[in-house]
Amino acid sequence: METLMGLYAAVVMISFLKPFPSIGQIEPYAFRHPSYPEWIFWLTMPTATFKELSEHQVAELATANWQKADAFPIEMRLCAASQLSPTLLTRQAEATIEETWINMDDLQYAEQYPVLLAFLTPPRLNGEEMLHSLSLRNLAIGRDALVFHEETSSHYILEQLGSDARRLYMALHHNIYMLSRLENSEHLPEAVSSQTGTYLKDADLNWPHTQQIAKQLAQLYWDLHQQQKQAASSLHSIPKPAAFQQQSVALIPSSLALQGALAAYSNAQSSKGSGWRQDARKPMYLHQRAKDYAQVEWKPAENPSFSPANLEMLWKQIRAFNDHDGDVLLCLLAHWIAVAKDPDGYTWITADHLLTYRGIQPRTYIASDGTKHLQSYRQENLEEISISIEHIRNTHVTVRQWTQVEQQEPKRRGRPRKHIIQLESYLLTITDFLQQHTLLASQDPSPNHFAIAWRYRPGTCIEALLDKQLASLFQQALAYDPYREQWEKRLARYFTFHLYGQGNTDTITRKLSDIIDELSLPINTSEQDKTRKRFEKAMKRLCEDHLIARWDYVEDTANLPSQRWLAVWLSYHIQVVPVSPTLSPPDKRPRSVAMPDGKEEDD
């Protein structure tokens, strides 16, 4: 670490240095940090050396609030140097060892804001090749920051800060480069004042002003770190995934808004997509039940104007909806019901929680002793969760749910007026979230990032009905693959609400066409038997997984026509019996159903 001592030495207005004899060279300086072995941290390093100082001059340095740097942690010296604090390399008369001096005011500022302003590059070059590969023109100091805290460190990037930080960064980058050209010029005047910058055309182009810019940028990074730390501390209070504790069953709302959103997500992915339409220049999906409905709309937070280009963008986003979004929504609601909330009704959830609820296993590795250990989840799994929550948070629902009768005056004739009450809200309200930034193996200024934790609560359209309408959600319904087991997943959701919702415990009867239409399940009109086989296979799987006790046709399937029987089959009804919570796994399986050609279903 001794090589790290050769940092920035700037003009110091001390009586024995008038005028300053040599400003020296401003060069990039690189080092590695043990927490980030695959990256190189670059600093700006203007250097100057003062040799053969007398005892009187050394005493004058101490009087001017300078001290030898060796007594202080190397991390704090690096932070102060990156914030453009002046550092002096000196050697007393007849001495052979150089000593490093640091300004205590700047060191105390670095201790208050322990932020190292830097620029990261992958280690593609080594030694002198690396040093010559960069110049101060492309050395973007401040684009990255390393914050030291509690014997650890955290890395942040400029894109996590706001526009004020961006302006400071641009000014810092410009000033460092321009000052390096002036400092290295052979035509500098003999008397140079670093305090006034009199030799510069731009009054702001001087080291004290540039140092102040660096300190302000460091403070913004430190504020960001404190915000992230406060949010992370909230995560420590999150209980372990607790929604599915007993018999792998959790409670979820049974509201029309939720069912409409799930239907909208499934319909957007299906080949039909007939439920979504453009009304009043905006895409919407209408989920109808008797006289009530849930109108689902896609309203991004940026609230774009309805130009043709923006409408095409909205439709593209809607077509990206899928059953995975519905799974995540159900997990969010089950978690919110099961865990404790803060006084405002919010709670935190992480992407790891959601993947655990869905039965996704993290990566594993086998140690040398043969034992298996769990590691973190794959990045693609985390990104998929983040995308789904972004879909959900921008889903807006209007519910026509209640009829209100107006109180009529005693002497007034006629029927009392009735009013339909509509409730509008987003599915979720998210106030805070944590983002994970991934360092890329390039110098791309826009690294990959996505959210991994959220503070949230259900929207009013769902929460207002939680005390009345709850349904039992079986965890197995979330575990079905949304692509290979699409029929099983959507049917399991359907029976969650129709069989186990709002206190239902009785056998239900439903028309096949109503089920398939509501779930947007594909129908193969050219090969009729494939649709029926797929439905019966899915229902058999639900029985095997104890999501339903049994099912059967109401009508006699032997009466189906020998040809063109699909429409008739869709008009048939089925009866489904729920699983009792105290019932042991059913021994009775749904009977084999004869196909029109006399063959039984081939599983």
C-alpha positions as CSV (number, residue, x, y, z in Angstrom):
1,M,0.0,0.0,0.0
2,E,3.0,2.3,0.2
3,T,2.6,3.1,-3.5
4,L,-0.8,4.6,-2.7
5,M,1.0,7.4,-0.9
6,G,1.9,9.1,-4.1
7,L,-1.3,11.0,-4.5
8,Y,-2.3,14.6,-5.2
9,A,0.0,17.4,-4.2
10,A,-1.5,20.8,-5.0
11,V,-0.5,24.5,-4.5
12,V,-0.2,25.3,-0.8
13,M,-0.1,28.9,0.3
14,I,2.5,28.7,2.9
15,S,5.0,31.5,3.5
16,F,8.1,29.5,2.5
17,L,6.5,28.6,-0.9
18,K,6.0,32.0,-2.6
19,P,5.9,31.6,-5.6
20,F,5.2,27.9,-6.0
21,P,8.2,26.6,-7.9
22,S,6.8,23.6,-9.7
23,I,3.2,22.5,-10.1
24,G,4.2,19.0,-11.4
25,Q,2.3,16.5,-13.4
26,I,-1.4,15.5,-13.3
27,E,-1.7,11.9,-14.1
28,P,-4.2,9.0,-13.8
29,Y,-3.5,6.6,-10.9
30,A,-5.0,3.1,-10.5
31,F,-5.4,0.7,-7.7
32,R,-7.4,-2.4,-6.9
33,H,-9.8,-3.0,-4.0
34,P,-10.1,-6.4,-2.4
35,S,-13.9,-6.3,-2.5
36,Y,-13.9,-5.8,-6.3
37,P,-11.0,-7.9,-7.6
38,E,-12.2,-7.8,-11.2
39,W,-12.1,-4.0,-11.5
40,I,-9.6,-1.2,-11.4
41,F,-10.3,2.0,-9.6
42,W,-8.8,5.2,-11.2
43,L,-8.1,8.5,-9.4
44,T,-6.8,11.8,-10.6
45,M,-3.3,12.3,-9.2
46,P,-1.6,15.7,-9.5
47,T,1.8,15.2,-7.9
48,A,4.6,17.5,-6.6
49,T,7.6,16.9,-4.4
50,F,9.2,19.3,-1.9
51,K,12.7,18.3,-0.9
52,E,15.1,19.4,1.8
53,L,12.8,21.2,4.1
54,S,14.3,22.9,7.1
55,E,13.0,22.3,10.6
56,H,11.4,25.7,10.6
57,Q,9.5,24.9,7.4
58,V,8.4,21.6,8.8
59,A,7.1,23.4,11.9
60,E,5.3,25.9,9.7
61,L,3.5,23.0,7.9
62,A,2.2,21.8,11.3
63,T,1.1,25.3,12.3
64,A,-0.9,25.5,9.1
65,N,-3.0,22.4,10.1
66,W,-1.0,19.9,8.1
67,Q,0.0,16.5,9.6
68,K,1.9,13.5,8.4
69,A,-0.4,11.1,6.6
70,D,1.1,7.9,7.9
71,A,-0.9,8.2,11.2
72,F,-4.3,7.9,9.4
73,P,-6.1,5.0,7.6
74,I,-5.2,4.6,4.0
75,E,-8.9,4.5,3.0
76,M,-9.5,8.0,4.4
77,R,-6.4,9.3,2.7
78,L,-7.6,7.9,-0.6
79,C,-11.0,9.4,-0.1
80,A,-9.5,12.8,0.6
81,A,-7.2,12.5,-2.4
82,S,-10.1,11.6,-4.7
83,Q,-11.9,14.7,-3.4
84,L,-8.9,16.7,-4.6
85,S,-7.4,17.4,-1.2
86,P,-3.8,18.7,-1.4
87,T,-1.2,16.2,-0.4
88,L,2.5,17.0,-0.1
89,L,5.5,14.8,-0.5
90,T,8.4,16.2,1.4
91,R,11.9,15.3,2.5
92,Q,13.9,17.2,5.1
93,A,17.5,18.2,4.4
94,E,19.9,15.3,4.3
95,A,17.1,12.8,4.7
96,T,16.5,9.9,2.4
97,I,12.9,9.0,3.2
98,E,10.0,11.0,1.8
99,E,7.1,11.9,4.1
100,T,3.5,12.5,3.1
101,W,1.6,15.4,4.6
102,I,-2.2,15.9,4.4
103,N,-4.4,18.8,5.2
104,M,-6.5,18.0,8.3
105,D,-9.5,20.1,7.3
106,D,-9.8,18.0,4.1
107,L,-9.2,14.7,6.0
108,Q,-11.9,15.5,8.5
109,Y,-14.3,16.2,5.6
110,A,-13.3,12.8,4.1
111,E,-14.0,11.1,7.5
112,Q,-17.4,12.8,7.5
113,Y,-18.1,11.7,3.9
114,P,-15.9,8.6,3.3
115,V,-16.5,8.6,-0.4
116,L,-13.8,7.7,-3.0
117,L,-14.6,9.4,-6.3
118,A,-13.3,7.1,-9.0
119,F,-13.7,5.6,-12.5
120,L,-13.9,1.9,-13.0
121,T,-12.4,-0.2,-15.8
122,P,-12.0,-3.9,-16.4
123,P,-8.5,-5.2,-16.1
124,R,-7.9,-5.8,-19.8
125,L,-4.4,-4.1,-19.7
126,N,-1.6,-4.5,-17.3
127,G,1.2,-2.3,-16.0
128,E,2.4,0.5,-18.3
129,E,-0.1,-0.5,-21.0
130,M,-2.9,0.2,-18.6
131,L,-1.4,3.6,-17.6
132,H,-1.0,4.8,-21.2
133,S,-4.4,3.5,-22.3
134,L,-6.2,6.3,-20.5
135,S,-5.8,10.1,-20.5
136,L,-7.4,12.8,-18.5
137,R,-9.8,13.5,-21.3
138,N,-11.5,10.1,-21.0
139,L,-10.9,9.5,-17.3
140,A,-14.4,10.1,-16.0
141,I,-13.6,10.7,-12.3
142,G,-16.8,10.7,-10.3
143,R,-18.7,8.4,-12.6
144,D,-18.2,5.8,-9.9
145,A,-17.9,6.1,-6.1
146,L,-16.7,3.7,-3.4
147,V,-18.3,4.4,0.0
148,F,-16.4,3.0,3.0
149,H,-18.5,2.0,6.0
150,E,-18.3,-0.4,8.9
151,E,-15.1,-2.1,7.6
152,T,-16.9,-2.8,4.3
153,S,-17.5,-0.8,1.1
154,S,-20.3,-0.2,-1.3
155,H,-20.1,0.8,-5.0
156,Y,-22.5,3.3,-6.6
157,I,-22.7,4.9,-10.0
158,L,-23.6,8.3,-11.2
159,E,-26.9,7.1,-12.8
160,Q,-28.2,6.5,-9.3
161,L,-28.0,10.2,-8.5
162,G,-30.1,13.1,-9.8
163,S,-29.5,15.9,-12.4
164,D,-27.6,18.1,-9.8
165,A,-25.0,15.4,-9.5
166,R,-24.7,15.0,-13.2
167,R,-23.9,18.7,-13.6
168,L,-21.3,18.5,-10.8
169,Y,-19.7,15.5,-12.5
170,M,-19.5,17.3,-15.9
171,A,-18.0,20.4,-14.3
172,L,-15.5,18.2,-12.4
173,H,-14.5,16.2,-15.4
174,H,-14.1,19.4,-17.5
175,N,-12.1,21.3,-14.8
176,I,-9.6,18.5,-14.2
177,Y,-8.8,18.1,-17.8
178,M,-8.5,21.9,-18.5
179,L,-6.4,22.4,-15.3
180,S,-4.1,19.6,-16.3
181,R,-3.4,21.3,-19.6
182,L,-2.6,24.6,-17.8
183,E,-0.5,23.0,-15.1
184,N,1.6,21.2,-17.7
185,S,2.0,24.2,-20.0
186,E,5.5,25.5,-20.4
187,H,4.2,29.1,-20.6
188,L,2.8,29.5,-17.2
189,P,3.5,32.9,-15.5
190,E,6.1,32.9,-12.7
191,A,3.6,33.8,-10.0
192,V,0.7,31.5,-9.8
193,S,-2.0,31.9,-7.2
194,S,-4.1,28.8,-6.7
195,Q,-6.4,30.7,-4.4
196,T,-7.6,33.3,-7.0
197,G,-6.9,31.6,-10.2
198,T,-5.8,34.9,-11.7
199,Y,-4.0,33.3,-14.6
200,L,-7.2,31.7,-15.8
201,K,-9.8,33.2,-18.1
202,D,-12.6,31.4,-16.3
203,A,-12.8,32.5,-12.6
204,D,-14.3,29.0,-11.7
205,L,-11.4,27.1,-13.3
206,N,-9.1,26.8,-10.3
207,W,-8.2,24.1,-7.9
208,P,-10.1,25.3,-4.8
209,H,-13.3,25.7,-6.8
210,T,-12.8,22.3,-8.5
211,Q,-12.1,20.7,-5.1
212,Q,-15.3,22.1,-3.8
213,I,-17.2,20.5,-6.7
214,A,-15.6,17.2,-5.8
215,K,-16.7,17.5,-2.2
216,Q,-20.2,18.3,-3.2
217,L,-20.4,15.3,-5.4
218,A,-19.0,13.1,-2.7
219,Q,-21.6,14.4,-0.3
220,L,-24.4,13.4,-2.8
221,Y,-23.0,9.9,-3.0
222,W,-22.9,9.7,0.8
223,D,-26.5,10.8,1.0
224,L,-27.5,8.1,-1.5
225,H,-25.7,5.6,0.6
226,Q,-27.6,6.7,3.7
227,Q,-30.9,6.3,1.9
228,Q,-30.0,2.8,0.7
229,K,-28.8,1.9,4.1
230,Q,-32.0,3.1,5.7
231,A,-34.1,1.1,3.2
232,A,-31.9,-2.0,3.7
233,S,-32.4,-1.8,7.4
234,S,-36.1,-2.0,6.8
235,L,-35.5,-5.3,5.0
236,H,-34.0,-6.9,8.1
237,S,-37.4,-6.7,9.7
238,I,-39.0,-8.6,6.9
239,P,-40.1,-12.0,8.3
240,K,-39.2,-15.1,6.3
241,P,-41.7,-16.0,3.6
242,A,-44.7,-16.7,5.7
243,A,-47.7,-16.7,3.4
244,F,-47.8,-20.5,2.8
245,Q,-47.2,-21.9,6.3
246,Q,-50.0,-24.4,6.8
247,Q,-50.9,-27.0,4.1
248,S,-49.3,-24.7,1.5
249,V,-52.4,-22.6,1.5
250,A,-52.6,-18.8,1.8
251,L,-55.3,-16.2,1.8
252,I,-55.7,-13.7,-1.0
253,P,-58.4,-11.2,-1.9
254,S,-61.3,-12.5,-3.9
255,S,-62.2,-9.1,-5.4
256,L,-63.5,-8.5,-8.9
257,A,-60.5,-6.1,-9.5
258,L,-58.0,-8.9,-8.9
259,Q,-59.8,-11.4,-11.0
260,G,-60.1,-8.8,-13.8
261,A,-56.4,-8.1,-13.6
262,L,-55.5,-11.8,-13.8
263,A,-57.8,-12.3,-16.8
264,A,-56.3,-9.3,-18.5
265,Y,-52.8,-10.6,-18.1
266,S,-53.8,-14.0,-19.5
267,N,-55.8,-12.6,-22.3
268,A,-53.0,-10.2,-23.4
269,Q,-50.7,-13.3,-23.8
270,S,-53.2,-15.4,-25.6
271,S,-53.5,-15.6,-29.4
272,K,-57.0,-14.2,-29.1
273,G,-56.3,-11.0,-27.2
274,S,-60.0,-10.2,-27.9
275,G,-60.6,-8.9,-24.4
276,W,-58.3,-5.9,-24.9
277,R,-59.6,-3.1,-27.0
278,Q,-58.9,0.6,-27.6
279,D,-61.6,2.7,-26.0
280,A,-61.4,6.5,-25.8
281,R,-57.9,6.4,-27.4
282,K,-56.6,4.1,-24.6
283,P,-56.1,0.3,-24.3
284,M,-58.5,-1.4,-21.8
285,Y,-59.8,-4.8,-20.8
286,L,-63.3,-5.3,-19.5
287,H,-64.0,-8.2,-17.1
288,Q,-67.7,-8.6,-16.6
289,R,-69.6,-10.5,-13.9
290,A,-73.4,-10.0,-13.9
291,K,-74.0,-6.3,-13.6
292,D,-70.6,-5.6,-12.1
293,Y,-67.3,-5.2,-14.0
294,A,-63.6,-4.4,-13.6
295,Q,-62.1,-2.2,-16.3
296,V,-58.4,-2.8,-16.5
297,E,-56.1,-0.2,-18.1
298,W,-52.3,0.1,-18.6
299,K,-51.3,3.5,-17.2
300,P,-47.5,3.9,-17.0
301,A,-46.2,6.3,-14.3
302,E,-44.9,8.7,-16.9
303,N,-48.5,9.1,-18.2
304,P,-47.6,9.5,-21.9
305,S,-49.8,11.5,-24.2
306,F,-52.0,9.4,-26.5
307,S,-50.1,10.0,-29.8
308,P,-50.0,7.2,-32.3
309,A,-46.4,6.4,-31.4
310,N,-47.2,6.2,-27.7
311,L,-50.3,4.1,-28.3
312,E,-48.2,1.6,-30.2
313,M,-45.7,1.6,-27.3
314,L,-48.6,0.9,-24.8
315,W,-49.9,-2.0,-27.0
316,K,-46.4,-3.4,-27.1
317,Q,-46.1,-3.3,-23.3
318,I,-49.6,-4.9,-22.9
319,R,-48.6,-7.7,-25.2
320,A,-45.7,-8.4,-22.9
321,F,-48.1,-9.3,-20.1
322,N,-48.1,-13.0,-19.1
323,D,-49.2,-15.5,-16.5
324,H,-46.0,-14.9,-14.6
325,D,-47.3,-11.4,-13.8
326,G,-50.4,-12.9,-12.3
327,D,-48.4,-15.2,-10.1
328,V,-46.3,-12.4,-8.8
329,L,-49.5,-10.4,-8.0
330,L,-51.0,-13.2,-6.1
331,C,-47.8,-13.7,-4.1
332,L,-47.7,-10.0,-3.2
333,L,-51.2,-10.1,-1.9
334,A,-50.7,-13.3,0.1
335,H,-47.5,-11.9,1.6
336,W,-49.2,-8.6,2.5
337,I,-52.1,-10.4,4.3
338,A,-49.8,-12.8,6.2
339,V,-47.1,-10.4,7.5
340,A,-47.1,-7.4,9.9
341,K,-47.5,-4.0,8.4
342,D,-46.1,-0.6,9.4
343,P,-48.4,2.1,10.8
344,D,-49.2,3.2,7.2
345,G,-50.2,-0.3,6.1
346,Y,-47.1,-0.9,4.1
347,T,-44.7,-3.8,4.2
348,W,-41.5,-4.9,2.4
349,I,-41.0,-7.8,0.1
350,T,-37.9,-9.0,-1.8
351,A,-37.5,-10.8,-5.1
352,D,-36.1,-13.7,-3.1
353,H,-39.4,-13.9,-1.2
354,L,-41.4,-14.0,-4.4
355,L,-39.3,-16.7,-6.0
356,T,-39.6,-18.8,-2.8
357,Y,-43.4,-18.5,-2.9
358,R,-43.3,-19.7,-6.5
359,G,-41.2,-22.7,-5.7
360,I,-38.1,-21.5,-7.6
361,Q,-34.9,-22.9,-6.2
362,P,-31.7,-20.8,-5.9
363,R,-28.5,-22.0,-7.4
364,T,-26.5,-24.6,-5.5
365,Y,-22.9,-25.6,-5.3
366,I,-21.3,-28.7,-3.9
367,A,-18.5,-28.2,-1.4
368,S,-15.3,-30.3,-1.3
369,D,-16.9,-32.4,1.5
370,G,-19.8,-33.3,-0.8
371,T,-22.4,-31.1,1.0
372,K,-24.8,-29.0,-1.0
373,H,-25.2,-25.3,-0.3
374,L,-27.7,-22.8,-1.6
375,Q,-26.4,-19.7,-3.3
376,S,-28.2,-16.6,-4.7
377,Y,-31.0,-16.8,-7.3
378,R,-30.1,-16.5,-10.9
379,Q,-30.1,-12.9,-12.3
380,E,-32.6,-13.8,-15.0
381,N,-35.1,-14.9,-12.2
382,L,-34.6,-11.6,-10.3
383,E,-35.0,-9.6,-13.5
384,E,-38.2,-11.4,-14.4
385,I,-39.7,-10.5,-11.0
386,S,-38.7,-6.9,-11.4
387,I,-40.4,-6.7,-14.8
388,S,-43.6,-8.3,-13.5
389,I,-43.9,-5.8,-10.6
390,E,-43.4,-3.0,-13.1
391,H,-46.3,-4.4,-15.1
392,I,-48.4,-4.7,-11.9
393,R,-47.7,-1.2,-10.5
394,N,-48.8,0.4,-13.8
395,T,-52.1,-1.6,-13.9
396,H,-55.1,0.6,-13.2
397,V,-58.5,-0.8,-12.4
398,T,-62.0,0.8,-12.3
399,V,-64.6,-1.3,-10.5
400,R,-68.3,-0.9,-10.8
401,Q,-69.1,-2.7,-7.6
402,W,-72.0,-1.2,-5.5
403,T,-75.4,0.3,-6.0
404,Q,-76.4,3.1,-3.7
405,V,-80.1,4.1,-3.2
406,E,-80.7,7.7,-2.6
407,Q,-82.6,8.7,0.5
408,Q,-86.0,10.0,-0.6
409,E,-88.0,12.8,1.0
410,P,-91.2,11.6,2.7
411,K,-93.6,13.6,0.4
412,R,-91.7,13.0,-2.8
413,R,-93.3,10.7,-5.4
414,G,-91.7,8.2,-7.6
415,R,-88.9,5.7,-7.1
416,P,-85.8,6.6,-5.3
417,R,-82.7,7.3,-7.4
418,K,-80.0,4.7,-7.6
419,H,-76.3,5.4,-8.1
420,I,-73.6,3.1,-9.2
421,I,-70.4,3.5,-7.2
422,Q,-67.1,3.1,-9.1
423,L,-63.9,2.6,-7.4
424,E,-60.6,3.5,-9.2
425,S,-57.1,2.8,-8.2
426,Y,-53.8,1.1,-9.2
427,L,-53.4,-2.5,-8.2
428,L,-50.4,-1.7,-6.0
429,T,-49.0,1.4,-4.3
430,I,-45.2,1.3,-4.1
431,T,-43.4,4.0,-2.2
432,D,-39.8,2.8,-2.1
433,F,-37.7,0.2,-3.8
434,L,-34.1,-1.0,-3.8
435,Q,-32.2,-1.4,-7.1
436,Q,-29.3,-3.7,-7.9
437,H,-26.7,-2.5,-10.3
438,T,-24.5,-4.9,-12.2
439,L,-21.0,-3.9,-13.3
440,L,-20.5,-4.7,-16.9
441,A,-17.3,-5.9,-18.5
442,S,-17.1,-2.7,-20.5
443,Q,-17.0,1.1,-20.0
444,D,-20.7,1.5,-20.9
445,P,-22.1,4.3,-18.8
446,S,-25.5,2.6,-18.5
447,P,-25.0,-0.6,-16.5
448,N,-27.7,-3.1,-16.1
449,H,-29.9,-2.5,-13.0
450,F,-33.3,-3.7,-11.7
451,A,-35.3,-3.6,-8.5
452,I,-34.9,-6.4,-5.9
453,A,-37.1,-5.2,-3.0
454,W,-40.3,-3.1,-2.7
455,R,-42.3,-1.3,0.1
456,Y,-45.9,-1.7,-1.0
457,R,-49.6,-2.1,-0.1
458,P,-52.6,-3.2,-2.2
459,G,-54.5,-0.5,-4.1
460,T,-57.9,0.7,-2.8
461,C,-59.7,-1.4,-5.4
462,I,-58.4,-4.5,-3.7
463,E,-57.8,-3.5,-0.1
464,A,-61.3,-2.1,0.4
465,L,-62.8,-5.6,0.1
466,L,-60.2,-7.5,2.1
467,D,-62.3,-7.8,5.2
468,K,-65.2,-9.4,3.3
469,Q,-63.9,-11.4,0.3
470,L,-61.0,-13.8,0.8
471,A,-60.0,-16.9,-1.2
472,S,-57.7,-19.8,-0.4
473,L,-54.6,-19.8,-2.7
474,F,-52.8,-23.2,-3.1
475,Q,-49.1,-22.8,-3.5
476,Q,-49.1,-25.5,-6.1
477,A,-51.0,-23.2,-8.4
478,L,-48.0,-20.9,-8.4
479,A,-45.6,-23.7,-9.1
480,Y,-47.0,-24.7,-12.5
481,D,-44.9,-23.6,-15.4
482,P,-46.6,-20.7,-17.1
483,Y,-45.6,-22.0,-20.5
484,R,-45.6,-25.8,-20.4
485,E,-48.5,-26.0,-17.8
486,Q,-50.5,-23.0,-18.9
487,W,-53.8,-24.9,-18.7
488,E,-53.1,-26.2,-15.2
489,K,-52.1,-22.8,-13.9
490,R,-55.1,-20.9,-15.2
491,L,-57.6,-23.5,-14.2
492,A,-56.0,-23.6,-10.7
493,R,-56.5,-19.8,-10.4
494,Y,-60.0,-20.1,-11.7
495,F,-61.0,-22.6,-9.0
496,T,-59.1,-20.5,-6.4
497,F,-61.8,-17.9,-6.7
498,H,-64.9,-19.9,-7.8
499,L,-64.4,-22.9,-5.6
500,Y,-62.5,-21.5,-2.6
501,G,-63.4,-17.8,-2.6
502,Q,-65.9,-15.9,-0.5
503,G,-66.6,-18.8,1.8
504,N,-67.5,-21.2,-0.9
505,T,-67.3,-24.9,0.2
506,D,-69.9,-26.5,-2.1
507,T,-69.6,-28.2,-5.4
508,I,-69.9,-25.8,-8.3
509,T,-71.2,-26.2,-11.8
510,R,-69.7,-24.3,-14.7
511,K,-70.1,-24.3,-18.5
512,L,-67.0,-25.3,-20.4
513,S,-67.1,-22.4,-22.9
514,D,-67.4,-19.9,-20.0
515,I,-64.3,-21.3,-18.3
516,I,-62.2,-21.4,-21.5
517,D,-63.3,-17.9,-22.6
518,E,-62.6,-16.4,-19.2
519,L,-59.2,-18.0,-19.0
520,S,-58.3,-17.3,-22.7
521,L,-57.3,-20.9,-23.2
522,P,-56.5,-21.9,-26.8
523,I,-59.0,-24.0,-28.8
524,N,-57.7,-26.2,-31.7
525,T,-60.6,-26.1,-34.2
526,S,-58.8,-28.2,-36.8
527,E,-58.0,-31.1,-34.4
528,Q,-60.9,-31.0,-32.0
529,D,-59.8,-33.9,-29.8
530,K,-56.6,-32.0,-28.8
531,T,-58.6,-29.3,-27.0
532,R,-60.6,-31.8,-25.0
533,K,-57.6,-34.0,-24.2
534,R,-55.7,-31.0,-23.0
535,F,-58.5,-29.9,-20.7
536,E,-59.1,-33.3,-19.2
537,K,-55.4,-33.8,-18.7
538,A,-55.2,-30.5,-16.8
539,M,-58.2,-31.4,-14.6
540,K,-56.7,-34.8,-13.8
541,R,-53.5,-33.0,-12.8
542,L,-55.4,-30.7,-10.4
543,C,-56.9,-33.8,-8.8
544,E,-53.5,-35.5,-8.4
545,D,-52.1,-32.3,-6.8
546,H,-55.1,-32.1,-4.4
547,L,-56.2,-28.7,-5.7
548,I,-59.7,-30.2,-6.3
549,A,-61.2,-33.4,-4.9
550,R,-62.8,-34.6,-8.1
551,W,-64.7,-33.5,-11.2
552,D,-67.1,-34.9,-13.8
553,Y,-69.2,-33.9,-16.7
554,V,-72.9,-33.1,-16.1
555,E,-74.0,-34.2,-19.6
556,D,-73.3,-37.6,-21.0
557,T,-70.3,-37.3,-23.4
558,A,-71.5,-40.5,-25.1
559,N,-74.1,-38.3,-26.8
560,L,-71.5,-36.2,-28.6
561,P,-71.8,-36.2,-32.4
562,S,-69.3,-38.3,-34.3
563,Q,-68.1,-35.3,-36.2
564,R,-67.9,-31.6,-35.6
565,W,-68.6,-32.1,-32.0
566,L,-66.4,-29.4,-30.5
567,A,-69.1,-26.7,-30.3
568,V,-71.4,-29.2,-28.5
569,W,-68.7,-30.2,-26.1
570,L,-68.1,-26.5,-25.2
571,S,-71.8,-26.2,-24.3
572,Y,-71.4,-29.0,-21.8
573,H,-71.1,-28.4,-18.0
574,I,-68.7,-29.8,-15.4
575,Q,-69.2,-30.3,-11.7
576,V,-66.1,-29.7,-9.4
577,V,-65.8,-30.8,-5.8
578,P,-63.5,-28.8,-3.5
579,V,-60.8,-30.4,-1.3
580,S,-61.7,-30.3,2.4
581,P,-58.9,-28.9,4.6
582,T,-59.2,-31.9,6.9
583,L,-59.6,-34.4,4.0
584,S,-56.7,-36.8,3.4
585,P,-55.4,-37.0,-0.2
586,P,-58.2,-38.3,-2.4
587,D,-57.9,-41.9,-3.5
588,K,-60.6,-41.6,-6.2
589,R,-59.4,-40.3,-9.5
590,P,-61.6,-38.8,-12.2
591,R,-62.9,-41.5,-14.4
592,S,-61.5,-42.2,-17.9
593,V,-63.7,-40.5,-20.4
594,A,-64.5,-42.2,-23.7
595,M,-63.6,-40.1,-26.7
596,P,-66.1,-40.0,-29.6
597,D,-64.0,-42.5,-31.5
598,G,-64.2,-45.0,-28.6
599,K,-60.6,-44.4,-27.5
600,E,-59.7,-43.3,-24.0
601,E,-57.5,-40.2,-23.3
602,D,-53.9,-40.8,-23.7
603,D,-52.1,-39.1,-20.9
